């Protein structure tokens, strides 16, 4: 299996829901499923901040942060990785890397 790479631009005032939707559609995942982002870049990392699908939080009352959090709150810097998991059953996993931020000249 080869490596697939894409570059998408996300503003810091947008939330994690925007990259989730962009990645979901670009990957051909048309159904709604649970998803999470981990700021450590490691999947299921209990030591990391986990940002989960807002509807999961509402349904399950979990102690996670919402994917409705603005990108600016994540403190992302160039080179930082985020783990993104779509569909807890099939576990489609993507590792996202910050290529550039506004502070870096973006």
PyMOL commands that set and color helices and strands:
alter all, ss='L'
color gray80, all
select helices_A, chain A and resi 16-26+54-60+71-74+102-104
alter helices_A, ss='H'
color red, helices_A
select strands_A, chain A and resi 35-38+50-52+65-66+81-86+92-97
alter strands_A, ss='S'
color yellow, strands_A
deselect
rebuild
show_as cartoon
